[in-house]
Amino acid sequence: MNLLPALLAQLLHGGLVLLVAPLLAGGARWLRLRLAGRRGAPPWQEWRDLRRLVAKQPNLPEDASALSRILPYASFATALAAAGLVPAFTTGMLLAPLADLVLLAGLVGLGRAFLALAGLEAGRA
């Protein structure tokens, strides 16, 4: 296996996951509301919400440690790593030999644990 094509395929896969995931979530919500006979937000509403949330300043207590700032990003990194391990459109990705169900479940659980620790650390749980 050549390293450069495998790395490019892995990066392309990660980029597509980041771009398409909010659109799929919004499309699923839109379709569910349409089938129920209601008018919902457009499928790209998730992108609007993400843009608004990224522009906000974080609201952290004064006595919060650096862990409160780091753990949400660590949780996002574990979710991105788990999404990068699931082969979606191509074979021969760089991390394909590592992909198994136990590792995916562990990464998702680790991300949830990071978020729980961030909430407990600041006394907000």
C-alpha positions in Angstrom: 0.0 0.0 0.0 1.4 3.4 -1.0 1.4 5.8 1.9 0.5 9.0 0.0 -2.7 7.7 -1.7 -3.8 6.1 1.5 -3.2 9.3 3.4 -5.0 11.4 0.8 -8.0 9.0 0.9 -8.1 9.2 4.7 -8.0 13.0 4.6 -10.7 13.2 1.9 -12.9 10.8 3.9 -12.5 13.0 7.0 -13.3 16.1 5.1 -16.4 14.6 3.6 -17.6 13.3 7.0 -17.2 16.9 8.4 -19.1 18.4 5.4 -21.9 15.9 5.0 -22.7 15.0 8.6 -24.6 18.2 9.4 -26.4 18.1 6.1 -27.5 14.5 6.7 -28.8 15.4 10.2 -30.7 18.4 8.9 -32.1 16.4 6.0 -33.3 13.6 8.2 -35.0 16.1 10.5 -36.6 17.9 7.5 -37.9 14.6 6.0 -39.3 13.4 9.4 -41.2 16.6 9.8 -42.4 16.5 6.2 -43.7 13.0 6.6 -45.5 14.1 9.8 -47.2 16.9 7.8 -45.4 19.7 9.4 -43.1 22.3 7.9 -39.6 22.1 9.3 -36.4 24.1 9.0 -34.4 23.6 5.8 -31.9 20.8 5.7 -28.9 23.3 5.8 -30.2 24.7 9.2 -27.5 22.6 11.0 -24.8 24.5 9.1 -26.4 27.8 10.2 -26.5 26.6 13.8 -22.9 25.5 13.7 -21.8 28.8 12.3 -23.6 30.6 15.0 -22.2 28.4 17.8 -18.6 28.7 16.5 -18.9 32.5 16.7 -20.0 32.4 20.3 -17.5 32.9 23.2 -17.2 30.0 25.6 -19.0 30.5 28.9 -16.7 29.1 31.6 -16.7 29.8 35.3 -13.8 31.7 36.7 -12.6 28.8 38.8 -12.6 26.3 35.9 -9.2 24.7 35.1 -7.6 24.1 31.8 -9.4 20.7 31.7 -12.7 22.4 31.1 -11.3 24.1 28.0 -9.5 21.0 26.6 -12.0 18.2 27.2 -14.7 19.3 24.7 -12.1 19.5 22.0 -10.8 16.0 23.0 -14.3 14.7 22.7 -14.7 16.1 19.2 -11.3 14.6 18.3 -12.5 11.1 19.4 -15.7 11.5 17.4 -13.7 12.5 14.4 -11.3 9.6 14.8 -14.3 7.2 15.1 -15.9 8.6 12.0 -12.5 8.4 10.2 -12.2 4.7 11.0 -15.5 3.8 9.3 -14.9 3.1 5.6 -17.5 4.9 3.6 -16.4 5.5 0.0 -13.1 3.9 -0.7 -10.8 1.1 0.2 -7.2 1.3 1.1 -7.5 4.2 3.6 -4.6 4.7 6.0 -6.5 3.7 9.1 -8.5 0.9 7.6 -6.5 -1.9 9.2 -7.4 -0.4 12.7 -11.1 -0.3 12.1 -13.1 -2.7 14.3 -16.2 -2.5 16.3 -14.5 -2.6 19.7 -12.2 0.3 18.8 -15.2 2.4 17.5 -17.2 1.7 20.6 -14.2 2.6 22.8 -13.7 5.9 21.0 -17.3 6.9 21.2 -17.3 5.9 24.9 -14.1 7.9 25.5 -15.7 11.0 24.0 -18.7 10.7 26.2 -16.5 10.2 29.2 -14.5 13.4 28.3 -17.7 15.4 28.1 -18.9 14.0 31.5 -15.5 14.8 33.1 -15.7 18.3 31.7 -19.1 18.8 33.3 -18.1 17.3 36.6 -14.8 19.2 36.8 -16.4 22.6 36.7 -19.1 21.5 39.1 -21.9 22.0 36.6 -23.2 18.4 36.5 
